[in-house]
């Protein structure tokens, strides 16, 4: 079995976690689903040889777990610095900048005190990472990010737009 196929199989597990992300209402469950999804995506990118994306996503696992406990802004700045440092250290090709940008958006999203802002910024992070996935040619990775984006849009509609219409 090729490493590409193995990476795509791993990403299928991330896809399952991605489906759950924004259908959950409680912040702790949202970030826990993201931590599970990110663990699998980090492994997926590692197997693909995309070490910057793998490292950025691995940092996000820790970030999600920390954010389940606290939303203190000092941790946002700490994870912004860690993400930039990891990105700088692992940078190899131009499209690594896309993964780094997605990671930085994810950091900002994760430490929002508003669930609504968390959702909007995380959707922009997913969109950015989807662009990265198209560039590196990972169809299941792209499906994960598009699923998270779609789930985010549906969840946003369910919790914020449809509630206003009632």
ZAMARGU-4260 file (C-alpha; in steps of 0.2 Angstrom, whole numbers, plus 5000, padded with zeros to 4 digits):
<rodrens>
0) 5000/5000/5000 | 5007/5017/4995 | 5010/5031/5008 | 4998/5042/4998 | 4984/5029/5001
5) 4989/5027/5019 | 4988/5046/5022 | 4971/5046/5014 | 4964/5032/5025 | 4970/5042/5040
10) 4962/5057/5034 | 4945/5048/5033 | 4946/5047/5052 | 4948/5066/5052 | 4934/5068/5041
15) 4922/5059/5053 | 4928/5070/5067 | 4926/5085/5055 | 4908/5081/5052 | 4904/5083/5071
20) 4914/5099/5074 | 4901/5113/5072 | 4886/5103/5075 | 4890/5103/5093 | 4884/5118/5103
25) 4896/5118/5118 | 4913/5126/5115 | 4922/5112/5125 | 4915/5099/5113 | 4918/5109/5098
30) 4937/5111/5102 | 4938/5093/5108 | 4932/5087/5091 | 4944/5099/5083 | 4958/5091/5093
35) 4953/5073/5088 | 4952/5079/5070 | 4969/5088/5070 | 4978/5073/5078 | 4973/5063/5063
40) 4977/5077/5051 | 4994/5079/5058 | 4998/5061/5055 | 4990/5062/5038 | 5002/5077/5033
45) 5017/5068/5041 | 5014/5052/5030 | 5012/5064/5015 | 5029/5072/5019 | 5021/5089/5022
50) 5031/5092/5038 | 5026/5110/5040 | 5007/5107/5039 | 5010/5092/5050 | 5019/5102/5063
55) 5007/5117/5062 | 4992/5105/5064 | 5001/5096/5079 | 5003/5112/5088 | 4984/5115/5085
60) 4980/5099/5095 | 4988/5106/5110 | 4981/5123/5107 | 4963/5115/5106 | 4966/5106/5122
65) 4972/5121/5131 | 4958/5131/5125 | 4945/5119/5132 | 4952/5124/5149 | 4955/5143/5146
70) 4952/5157/5134 | 4964/5168/5142 | 4972/5179/5128 | 4990/5176/5134 | 4988/5159/5128
75) 4982/5165/5111 | 4998/5175/5110 | 5009/5161/5116 | 5001/5149/5102 | 5003/5163/5089
80) 5022/5163/5093 | 5023/5144/5094 | 5014/5143/5077 | 5026/5156/5069 | 5041/5148/5076
85) 5036/5130/5070 | 5032/5137/5053 | 5048/5146/5052 | 5058/5131/5058 | 5049/5119/5046
90) 5047/5130/5031 | 5053/5122/5015 | 5042/5128/5000 | 5031/5143/4996 | 5014/5134/5000
95) 5020/5131/5018 | 5015/5149/5020 | 4997/5144/5017 | 4997/5131/5031 | 5005/5144/5042
100) 4992/5157/5039 | 4978/5144/5042 | 4987/5139/5058 | 4988/5157/5064 | 4969/5160/5059
105) 4965/5144/5069 | 4974/5151/5084 | 4965/5167/5084 | 4948/5158/5082 | 4952/5146/5096
110) 4954/5159/5109 | 4938/5169/5105 | 4927/5172/5120 | 4912/5172/5108 | 4906/5156/5100
115) 4900/5165/5085 | 4917/5173/5082 | 4926/5156/5085 | 4915/5149/5071 | 4917/5163/5058
120) 4936/5164/5060 | 4938/5145/5061 | 4929/5144/5044 | 4941/5156/5037 | 4955/5145/5043
125) 4947/5129/5035 | 4945/5139/5019 | 4964/5143/5019 | 4969/5125/5023 | 4958/5119/5009
130) 4968/5130/4997 | 4984/5122/5004 | 4976/5104/5002 | 4972/5108/4984 | 4990/5114/4981
135) 4998/5098/4989 | 4985/5087/4981 | 4977/5078/4995 | 4958/5075/4991 | 4953/5068/5008
140) 4962/5082/5017 | 4953/5094/5005 | 4936/5085/5009 | 4940/5087/5028 | 4942/5106/5026
145) 4927/5108/5015 | 4917/5097/5027 | 4922/5108/5042 | 4918/5123/5032 | 4901/5116/5027
150) 4897/5110/5045 | 4902/5128/5051 | 4890/5136/5039 | 4876/5124/5044 | 4880/5126/5062
155) 4881/5145/5061 | 4864/5145/5052 | 4856/5134/5065 | 4862/5143/5080 | 4863/5161/5074
160) 4853/5164/5059 | 4838/5153/5060 | 4836/5158/5079 | 4833/5177/5073 | 4820/5172/5060
165) 4809/5164/5074
</rodrens>
